[in-house]
Amino acid sequence: IAAIDKMLATLQQEEDEDLKIKEGCESDRAADTRDAIKASRAMDEHTEAIEVLVEKIAQLTKEIEAKEAQIVEIEAQLKEAAEDRKKENEEYVVAKKDDEDAAALIQEASKTLEEFYTANGLNLLQRKQAAPFESTAGEAPPPPPPTW
């Protein structure tokens, strides 16, 4: 009987040790499960953040492409405007020279005509001498010319 009691005591002791080991394992497993859940949540949050950032990158890339297209268009407009200004300046220079030449020619012709009329004793312009208007107090002014 003593051997059975001893065996029961040994079995009881082993059961207590196994129970402690089991409780330790369950505690460790529960802690690992919590850690895995936390890691899973963190991964989900990071994945969501990555998706948002990838979407923002795509949006910014489209904006950059649009801005670059605008830059190309503006540069083409600037080039065209510069060409137009150059062409208009060339036309202006030619027109200005023509105007200056025409003015010089008119001056020369006027001078030649004046010399001709002066040399031949003629008047270049016929002028009608009108008597200056004199008014007297209390009299009515003269009637207007018939062309009015």
N, CA and C atoms as an extended XYZ file, in Angstrom:
444
Properties=species:S:1:pos:R:3:atomname:S:1:resname:S:1:resid:I:1 pbc="F F F"
N         0.832       -1.168        0.000 N   ILE     1
C         0.000        0.000        0.000 CA  ILE     1
C         0.892        1.253        0.000 C   ILE     1
N         1.947        1.216        0.682 N   ALA     2
C         2.851        2.358        0.724 CA  ALA     2
C         3.376        2.669       -0.670 C   ALA     2
N         3.605        1.647       -1.447 N   ALA     3
C         4.096        1.850       -2.803 CA  ALA     3
C         3.017        2.518       -3.635 C   ALA     3
N         1.757        2.143       -3.408 N   ILE     4
C         0.650        2.741       -4.173 CA  ILE     4
C         0.510        4.203       -3.772 C   ILE     4
N         0.608        4.463       -2.466 N   ASP     5
C         0.522        5.851       -2.001 CA  ASP     5
C         1.662        6.686       -2.563 C   ASP     5
N         2.847        6.053       -2.592 N   LYS     6
C         3.990        6.755       -3.127 CA  LYS     6
C         3.770        7.028       -4.610 C   LYS     6
N         3.234        6.055       -5.338 N   MET     7
C         2.972        6.178       -6.747 CA  MET     7
C         1.903        7.247       -6.980 C   MET     7
N         0.873        7.279       -6.161 N   LEU     8
C        -0.174        8.300       -6.277 CA  LEU     8
C         0.403        9.679       -6.005 C   LEU     8
N         1.276        9.770       -5.012 N   ALA     9
C         1.895       11.058       -4.702 CA  ALA     9
C         2.755       11.511       -5.875 C   ALA     9
N         3.505       10.592       -6.487 N   THR    10
C         4.344       10.917       -7.638 CA  THR    10
C         3.468       11.347       -8.798 C   THR    10
N         2.383       10.620       -9.034 N   LEU    11
C         1.466       10.975      -10.120 CA  LEU    11
C         0.837       12.348       -9.867 C   LEU    11
N         0.468       12.607       -8.605 N   GLN    12
C        -0.117       13.903       -8.248 CA  GLN    12
C         0.900       15.018       -8.495 C   GLN    12
N         2.151       14.737       -8.110 N   GLN    13
C         3.201       15.731       -8.298 CA  GLN    13
C         3.428       15.978       -9.786 C   GLN    13
N         3.473       14.903      -10.595 N   GLU    14
C         3.651       15.045      -12.042 CA  GLU    14
C         2.467       15.782      -12.658 C   GLU    14
N         1.247       15.509      -12.158 N   GLU    15
C         0.044       16.192      -12.664 CA  GLU    15
C         0.132       17.686      -12.378 C   GLU    15
N         0.569       18.041      -11.169 N   ASP    16
C         0.729       19.464      -10.817 CA  ASP    16
C         1.759       20.129      -11.726 C   ASP    16
N         2.892       19.408      -11.965 N   GLU    17
C         3.920       19.968      -12.849 CA  GLU    17
C         3.387       20.115      -14.271 C   GLU    17
N         2.649       19.102      -14.770 N   ASP    18
C         2.078       19.158      -16.116 CA  ASP    18
C         1.058       20.292      -16.216 C   ASP    18
N         0.276       20.488      -15.142 N   LEU    19
C        -0.719       21.564      -15.123 CA  LEU    19
C        -0.026       22.922      -15.195 C   LEU    19
N         1.082       23.092      -14.449 N   LYS    20
C         1.833       24.347      -14.496 CA  LYS    20
C         2.393       24.577      -15.897 C   LYS    20
N         2.952       23.499      -16.490 N   ILE    21
C         3.508       23.609      -17.851 CA  ILE    21
C         2.399       23.959      -18.836 C   ILE    21
N         1.218       23.291      -18.697 N   LYS    22
C         0.082       23.546      -19.580 CA  LYS    22
C        -0.377       24.995      -19.447 C   LYS    22
N        -0.492       25.497      -18.214 N   GLU    23
C        -0.919       26.873      -17.991 CA  GLU    23
C         0.094       27.855      -18.596 C   GLU    23
N         1.373       27.548      -18.478 N   GLY    24
C         2.427       28.381      -19.072 CA  GLY    24
C         2.310       28.399      -20.589 C   GLY    24
N         2.064       27.213      -21.153 N   CYS    25
C         1.921       27.121      -22.615 CA  CYS    25
C         0.692       27.889      -23.086 C   CYS    25
N        -0.426       27.747      -22.390 N   GLU    26
C        -1.643       28.470      -22.772 CA  GLU    26
C        -1.445       29.973      -22.646 C   GLU    26
N        -0.760       30.399      -21.600 N   SER    27
C        -0.469       31.815      -21.409 CA  SER    27
C         0.413       32.333      -22.549 C   SER    27
N         1.444       31.556      -22.881 N   ASP    28
C         2.329       31.941      -23.992 CA  ASP    28
C         1.559       31.991      -25.322 C   ASP    28
N         0.684       30.984      -25.526 N   ARG    29
C        -0.099       30.927      -26.762 CA  ARG    29
C        -1.043       32.119      -26.846 C   ARG    29
N        -1.674       32.497      -25.736 N   ALA    30
C        -2.581       33.646      -25.712 CA  ALA    30
C        -1.788       34.929      -25.987 C   ALA    30
N        -0.613       35.064      -25.421 N   ALA    31
C         0.222       36.250      -25.665 CA  ALA    31
C         0.642       36.299      -27.128 C   ALA    31
N         1.021       35.142      -27.689 N   ASP    32
C         1.410       35.096      -29.104 CA  ASP    32
C         0.224       35.453      -29.999 C   ASP    32
N        -0.978       34.986      -29.632 N   THR    33
C        -2.185       35.299      -30.401 CA  THR    33
C        -2.447       36.802      -30.365 C   THR    33
N        -2.342       37.410      -29.178 N   ARG    34
C        -2.520       38.871      -29.067 CA  ARG    34
C        -1.492       39.612      -29.919 C   ARG    34
N        -0.246       39.173      -29.849 N   ASP    35
C         0.807       39.806      -30.646 CA  ASP    35
C         0.520       39.658      -32.144 C   ASP    35
N         0.030       38.470      -32.538 N   ALA    36
C        -0.290       38.235      -33.947 CA  ALA    36
C        -1.443       39.138      -34.388 C   ALA    36
N        -2.446       39.325      -33.534 N   ILE    37
C        -3.578       40.201      -33.856 CA  ILE    37
C        -3.103       41.645      -33.994 C   ILE    37
N        -2.259       42.069      -33.045 N   LYS    38
C        -1.728       43.431      -33.117 CA  LYS    38
C        -0.906       43.627      -34.399 C   LYS    38
N        -0.078       42.635      -34.713 N   ALA    39
C         0.745       42.724      -35.930 CA  ALA    39
C        -0.137       42.752      -37.177 C   ALA    39
N        -1.206       41.945      -37.155 N   SER    40
C        -2.135       41.912      -38.287 CA  SER    40
C        -2.812       43.264      -38.468 C   SER    40
N        -3.265       43.875      -37.351 N   ARG    41
C        -3.884       45.216      -37.431 CA  ARG    41
C        -2.896       46.241      -37.972 C   ARG    41
N        -1.660       46.173      -37.460 N   ALA    42
C        -0.633       47.121      -37.930 CA  ALA    42
C        -0.375       46.936      -39.425 C   ALA    42
N        -0.335       45.689      -39.875 N   MET    43
C        -0.135       45.418      -41.306 CA  MET    43
C        -1.298       45.973      -42.125 C   MET    43
N        -2.536       45.779      -41.627 N   ASP    44
C        -3.705       46.308      -42.334 CA  ASP    44
C        -3.644       47.833      -42.423 C   ASP    44
N        -3.274       48.490      -41.319 N   GLU    45
C        -3.171       49.943      -41.310 CA  GLU    45
C        -2.085       50.419      -42.275 C   GLU    45
N        -0.964       49.729      -42.270 N   HIS    46
C         0.125       50.108      -43.170 CA  HIS    46
C        -0.259       49.860      -44.640 C   HIS    46
N        -0.960       48.755      -44.878 N   THR    47
C        -1.412       48.463      -46.243 CA  THR    47
C        -2.365       49.546      -46.725 C   THR    47
N        -3.277       49.956      -45.858 N   GLU    48
C        -4.214       51.031      -46.213 CA  GLU    48
C        -3.465       52.335      -46.480 C   GLU    48
N        -2.492       52.647      -45.643 N   ALA    49
C        -1.697       53.863      -45.838 CA  ALA    49
C        -0.932       53.787      -47.160 C   ALA    49
N        -0.395       52.627      -47.478 N   ILE    50
C         0.328       52.445      -48.744 CA  ILE    50
C        -0.613       52.671      -49.923 C   ILE    50
N        -1.838       52.119      -49.845 N   GLU    51
C        -2.805       52.290      -50.926 CA  GLU    51
C        -3.156       53.763      -51.116 C   GLU    51
N        -3.353       54.481      -50.010 N   VAL    52
C        -3.664       55.911      -50.088 CA  VAL    52
C        -2.498       56.659      -50.731 C   VAL    52
N        -1.290       56.343      -50.313 N   LEU    53
C        -0.116       57.027      -50.864 CA  LEU    53
C         0.108       56.688      -52.338 C   LEU    53
N        -0.141       55.439      -52.711 N   VAL    54
C        -0.008       55.055      -54.123 CA  VAL    54
C        -1.021       55.825      -54.965 C   VAL    54
N        -2.238       55.951      -54.447 N   GLU    55
C        -3.269       56.716      -55.155 CA  GLU    55
C        -2.859       58.185      -55.278 C   GLU    55
N        -2.312       58.734      -54.208 N   LYS    56
C        -1.862       60.133      -54.244 CA  LYS    56
C        -0.710       60.299      -55.233 C   LYS    56
N         0.198       59.334      -55.269 N   ILE    57
C         1.309       59.382      -56.226 CA  ILE    57
C         0.771       59.385      -57.645 C   ILE    57
N        -0.232       58.531      -57.920 N   ALA    58
C        -0.817       58.479      -59.259 CA  ALA    58
C        -1.465       59.818      -59.616 C   ALA    58
N        -2.169       60.404      -58.647 N   GLN    59
C        -2.816       61.702      -58.878 CA  GLN    59
C        -1.769       62.780      -59.152 C   GLN    59
N        -0.719       62.817      -58.348 N   LEU    60
C         0.332       63.823      -58.536 CA  LEU    60
C         1.072       63.610      -59.856 C   LEU    60
N         1.234       62.355      -60.260 N   THR    61
C         1.879       62.064      -61.538 CA  THR    61
C         1.042       62.617      -62.689 C   THR    61
N        -0.289       62.443      -62.591 N   LYS    62
C        -1.172       62.999      -63.624 CA  LYS    62
C        -1.081       64.517      -63.645 C   LYS    62
N        -1.047       65.143      -62.455 N   GLU    63
C        -0.933       66.602      -62.389 CA  GLU    63
C         0.387       67.074      -62.997 C   GLU    63
N         1.459       66.351      -62.717 N   ILE    64
C         2.765       66.704      -63.276 CA  ILE    64
C         2.724       66.611      -64.795 C   ILE    64
N         2.125       65.539      -65.318 N   GLU    65
C         2.025       65.382      -66.774 CA  GLU    65
C         1.213       66.518      -67.376 C   GLU    65
N         0.117       66.900      -66.708 N   ALA    66
C        -0.709       68.000      -67.211 CA  ALA    66
C         0.084       69.309      -67.195 C   ALA    66
N         0.820       69.549      -66.113 N   LYS    67
C         1.625       70.778      -66.015 CA  LYS    67
C         2.720       70.789      -67.079 C   LYS    67
N         3.338       69.643      -67.319 N   GLU    68
C         4.369       69.577      -68.359 CA  GLU    68
C         3.776       69.848      -69.733 C   GLU    68
N         2.565       69.344      -69.979 N   ALA    69
C         1.895       69.613      -71.253 CA  ALA    69
C         1.591       71.106      -71.370 C   ALA    69
N         1.167       71.720      -70.269 N   GLN    70
C         0.921       73.169      -70.286 CA  GLN    70
C         2.210       73.929      -70.571 C   GLN    70
N         3.304       73.491      -69.977 N   ILE    71
C         4.589       74.146      -70.201 CA  ILE    71
C         4.963       74.076      -71.677 C   ILE    71
N         4.797       72.905      -72.280 N   VAL    72
C         5.111       72.753      -73.704 CA  VAL    72
C         4.234       73.682      -74.532 C   VAL    72
N         2.949       73.739      -74.202 N   GLU    73
C         2.018       74.601      -74.931 CA  GLU    73
C         2.393       76.076      -74.770 C   GLU    73
N         2.719       76.475      -73.557 N   ILE    74
C         3.090       77.875      -73.302 CA  ILE    74
C         4.388       78.225      -74.030 C   ILE    74
N         5.343       77.303      -74.024 N   GLU    75
C         6.594       77.559      -74.735 CA  GLU    75
C         6.340       77.722      -76.225 C   GLU    75
N         5.429       76.906      -76.783 N   ALA    76
C         5.086       77.042      -78.199 CA  ALA    76
C         4.424       78.395      -78.453 C   ALA    76
N         3.538       78.817      -77.550 N   GLN    77
C         2.890       80.123      -77.703 CA  GLN    77
C         3.907       81.251      -77.608 C   GLN    77
N         4.855       81.130      -76.676 N   LEU    78
C         5.894       82.151      -76.539 CA  LEU    78
C         6.748       82.229      -77.802 C   LEU    78
N         7.082       81.080      -78.364 N   LYS    79
C         7.885       81.046      -79.586 CA  LYS    79
C         7.112       81.702      -80.728 C   LYS    79
N         5.829       81.369      -80.833 N   GLU    80
C         4.990       81.951      -81.880 CA  GLU    80
C         4.862       83.467      -81.683 C   GLU    80
N         4.677       83.891      -80.437 N   ALA    81
C         4.558       85.328      -80.157 CA  ALA    81
C         5.858       86.046      -80.498 C   ALA    81
N         6.992       85.431      -80.194 N   ALA    82
C         8.281       86.044      -80.510 CA  ALA    82
C         8.451       86.172      -82.020 C   ALA    82
N         8.053       85.133      -82.741 N   GLU    83
C         8.130       85.194      -84.206 CA  GLU    83
C         7.212       86.281      -84.749 C   GLU    83
N         5.993       86.372      -84.180 N   ASP    84
C         5.059       87.415      -84.617 CA  ASP    84
C         5.630       88.800      -84.347 C   ASP    84
N         6.200       88.995      -83.162 N   ARG    85
C         6.784       90.299      -82.827 CA  ARG    85
C         7.930       90.636      -83.781 C   ARG    85
N         8.754       89.660      -84.084 N   LYS    86
C         9.877       89.891      -84.992 CA  LYS    86
C         9.356       90.278      -86.370 C   LYS    86
N         8.357       89.543      -86.852 N   LYS    87
C         7.783       89.828      -88.172 CA  LYS    87
C         7.141       91.217      -88.178 C   LYS    87
N         6.365       91.538      -87.134 N   GLU    88
C         5.713       92.846      -87.050 CA  GLU    88
C         6.746       93.964      -86.950 C   GLU    88
N         7.849       93.726      -86.246 N   ASN    89
C         8.904       94.733      -86.145 CA  ASN    89
C         9.534       94.973      -87.517 C   ASN    89
N         9.777       93.897      -88.249 N   GLU    90
C        10.342       94.054      -89.589 CA  GLU    90
C         9.387       94.845      -90.481 C   GLU    90
N         8.088       94.542      -90.394 N   GLU    91
C         7.094       95.274      -91.183 CA  GLU    91
C         7.050       96.739      -90.755 C   GLU    91
N         7.162       96.979      -89.446 N   TYR    92
C         7.147       98.354      -88.937 CA  TYR    92
C         8.344       99.138      -89.463 C   TYR    92
N         9.507       98.509      -89.429 N   VAL    93
C        10.718       99.188      -89.904 CA  VAL    93
C        10.567       99.558      -91.374 C   VAL    93
N        10.036       98.625      -92.177 N   VAL    94
C         9.838       98.904      -93.605 CA  VAL    94
C         8.816      100.026      -93.776 C   VAL    94
N         7.697       99.965      -93.059 N   ALA    95
C         6.653      100.992      -93.174 CA  ALA    95
C         7.178      102.346      -92.716 C   ALA    95
N         7.962      102.353      -91.643 N   LYS    96
C         8.521      103.608      -91.141 CA  LYS    96
C         9.452      104.223      -92.176 C   LYS    96
N        10.294      103.399      -92.806 N   LYS    97
C        11.208      103.904      -93.834 CA  LYS    97
C        10.406      104.443      -95.013 C   LYS    97
N         9.343      103.717      -95.409 N   ASP    98
C         8.494      104.193      -96.508 CA  ASP    98
C         7.870      105.538      -96.148 C   ASP    98
N         7.369      105.658      -94.921 N   ASP    99
C         6.761      106.923      -94.483 CA  ASP    99
C         7.778      108.059      -94.477 C   ASP    99
N         8.970      107.769      -93.970 N   GLU   100
C        10.005      108.805      -93.930 CA  GLU   100
C        10.413      109.210      -95.343 C   GLU   100
N        10.539      108.211      -96.246 N   ASP   101
C        10.887      108.511      -97.637 CA  ASP   101
C         9.783      109.335      -98.298 C   ASP   101
N         8.509      108.984      -98.008 N   ALA   102
C         7.382      109.726      -98.591 CA  ALA   102
C         7.368      111.157      -98.071 C   ALA   102
N         7.614      111.339      -96.789 N   ALA   103
C         7.640      112.686      -96.212 CA  ALA   103
C         8.773      113.505      -96.829 C   ALA   103
N         9.931      112.885      -97.015 N   ALA   104
C        11.062      113.592      -97.633 CA  ALA   104
C        10.735      113.957      -99.070 C   ALA   104
N        10.079      113.032      -99.785 N   LEU   105
C         9.697      113.295     -101.178 CA  LEU   105
C         8.704      114.440     -101.249 C   LEU   105
N         7.746      114.479     -100.334 N   ILE   106
C         6.762      115.576     -100.312 CA  ILE   106
C         7.461      116.886     -100.002 C   ILE   106
N         8.373      116.880      -99.058 N   GLN   107
C         9.133      118.094      -98.734 CA  GLN   107
C         9.910      118.561      -99.961 C   GLN   107
N        10.538      117.635     -100.647 N   GLU   108
C        11.322      117.983     -101.834 CA  GLU   108
C        10.415      118.533     -102.931 C   GLU   108
N         9.258      117.878     -103.135 N   ALA   109
C         8.323      118.348     -104.155 CA  ALA   109
C         7.783      119.725     -103.788 C   ALA   109
N         7.459      119.934     -102.519 N   SER   110
C         6.960      121.235     -102.080 CA  SER   110
C         8.014      122.313     -102.297 C   SER   110
N         9.248      121.979     -101.983 N   LYS   111
C        10.346      122.937     -102.169 CA  LYS   111
C        10.528      123.255     -103.651 C   LYS   111
N        10.458      122.237     -104.502 N   THR   112
C        10.611      122.438     -105.943 CA  THR   112
C         9.484      123.304     -106.486 C   THR   112
N         8.237      123.014     -106.044 N   LEU   113
C         7.093      123.823     -106.499 CA  LEU   113
C         7.228      125.273     -106.027 C   LEU   113
N         7.668      125.449     -104.799 N   GLU   114
C         7.829      126.798     -104.268 CA  GLU   114
C         8.883      127.559     -105.061 C   GLU   114
N         9.990      126.884     -105.391 N   GLU   115
C        11.036      127.532     -106.187 CA  GLU   115
C        10.505      127.903     -107.582 C   GLU   115
N         9.718      126.989     -108.163 N   PHE   116
C         9.158      127.245     -109.495 CA  PHE   116
C         8.221      128.451     -109.465 C   PHE   116
N         7.296      128.475     -108.521 N   TYR   117
C         6.335      129.566     -108.445 CA  TYR   117
C         7.034      130.882     -108.104 C   TYR   117
N         8.032      130.831     -107.233 N   THR   118
C         8.770      132.047     -106.880 CA  THR   118
C         9.574      132.549     -108.085 C   THR   118
N        10.188      131.650     -108.824 N   ALA   119
C        10.990      132.027     -109.993 CA  ALA   119
C        10.123      132.618     -111.090 C   ALA   119
N         8.859      132.188     -111.222 N   ASN   120
C         7.970      132.667     -112.273 CA  ASN   120
C         7.033      133.774     -111.777 C   ASN   120
N         7.209      134.229     -110.568 N   GLY   121
C         6.410      135.314     -110.029 CA  GLY   121
C         4.968      134.941     -109.791 C   GLY   121
N         4.696      133.734     -109.473 N   LEU   122
C         3.326      133.256     -109.208 CA  LEU   122
C         3.149      132.987     -107.722 C   LEU   122
N         1.855      132.967     -107.316 N   ASN   123
C         1.575      132.602     -105.926 CA  ASN   123
C         1.327      131.100     -105.856 C   ASN   123
N         1.923      130.481     -104.893 N   LEU   124
C         1.730      129.028     -104.713 CA  LEU   124
C         0.320      128.748     -104.225 C   LEU   124
N        -0.180      129.619     -103.339 N   LEU   125
C        -1.538      129.458     -102.816 CA  LEU   125
C        -2.318      130.716     -103.110 C   LEU   125
N        -3.553      130.542     -103.488 N   GLN   126
C        -4.416      131.705     -103.665 CA  GLN   126
C        -5.147      131.931     -102.362 C   GLN   126
N        -4.965      133.122     -101.832 N   ARG   127
C        -5.592      133.415     -100.559 CA  ARG   127
C        -6.546      134.575     -100.736 C   ARG   127
N        -7.667      134.450     -100.158 N   LYS   128
C        -8.668      135.493     -100.202 CA  LYS   128
C        -8.563      136.258      -98.903 C   LYS   128
N        -8.365      137.518      -99.031 N   GLN   129
C        -8.218      138.330      -97.838 CA  GLN   129
C        -9.605      138.717      -97.342 C   GLN   129
N        -9.978      138.227      -96.215 N   ALA   130
C       -11.266      138.559      -95.622 CA  ALA   130
C       -11.049      139.679      -94.627 C   ALA   130
N       -11.996      140.609      -94.635 N   ALA   131
C       -11.884      141.719      -93.682 CA  ALA   131
C       -12.147      141.175      -92.297 C   ALA   131
N       -11.379      141.581      -91.335 N   PRO   132
C       -11.619      141.095      -89.988 CA  PRO   132
C       -12.954      141.603      -89.467 C   PRO   132
N       -13.587      140.814      -88.686 N   PHE   133
C       -14.894      141.158      -88.137 CA  PHE   133
C       -14.725      142.185      -87.031 C   PHE   133
N       -15.488      143.247      -87.181 N   GLU   134
C       -15.490      144.270      -86.143 CA  GLU   134
C       -16.921      144.461      -85.701 C   GLU   134
N       -17.147      144.450      -84.446 N   SER   135
C       -18.511      144.644      -83.947 CA  SER   135
C       -18.580      145.941      -83.155 C   SER   135
N       -19.732      146.538      -83.242 N   THR   136
C       -19.977      147.750      -82.498 CA  THR   136
C       -21.037      147.432      -81.474 C   THR   136
N       -20.901      148.030      -80.336 N   ALA   137
C       -21.846      147.753      -79.269 CA  ALA   137
C       -23.241      148.181      -79.678 C   ALA   137
N       -24.220      147.287      -79.484 N   GLY   138
C       -25.611      147.584      -79.761 CA  GLY   138
C       -26.033      147.222      -81.175 C   GLY   138
N       -25.138      146.879      -82.080 N   GLU   139
C       -25.514      146.500      -83.444 CA  GLU   139
C       -25.543      144.972      -83.541 C   GLU   139
N       -26.355      144.505      -84.440 N   ALA   140
C       -26.450      143.064      -84.671 CA  ALA   140
C       -25.269      142.626      -85.523 C   ALA   140
N       -24.811      141.417      -85.342 N   PRO   141
C       -23.710      140.943      -86.170 CA  PRO   141
C       -24.184      140.771      -87.604 C   PRO   141
N       -23.257      140.720      -88.565 N   PRO   142
C       -23.637      140.534      -89.964 CA  PRO   142
C       -24.259      139.152      -90.150 C   PRO   142
N       -25.073      138.970      -91.155 N   PRO   143
C       -25.705      137.650      -91.389 CA  PRO   143
C       -24.629      136.629      -91.766 C   PRO   143
N       -24.917      135.357      -91.526 N   PRO   144
C       -23.942      134.324      -91.866 CA  PRO   144
C       -23.833      134.179      -93.393 C   PRO   144
N       -22.747      133.571      -93.852 N   PRO   145
C       -22.591      133.378      -95.292 CA  PRO   145
C       -23.709      132.460      -95.811 C   PRO   145
N       -24.034      132.564      -97.096 N   PRO   146
C       -25.153      131.777      -97.649 CA  PRO   146
C       -24.911      130.268      -97.630 C   PRO   146
N       -23.699      129.830      -97.442 N   THR   147
C       -23.437      128.386      -97.435 CA  THR   147
C       -23.880      127.701      -96.166 C   THR   147
N       -24.291      128.517      -95.177 N   TRP   148
C       -24.742      127.915      -93.930 CA  TRP   148
C       -26.134      127.543      -94.066 C   TRP   148
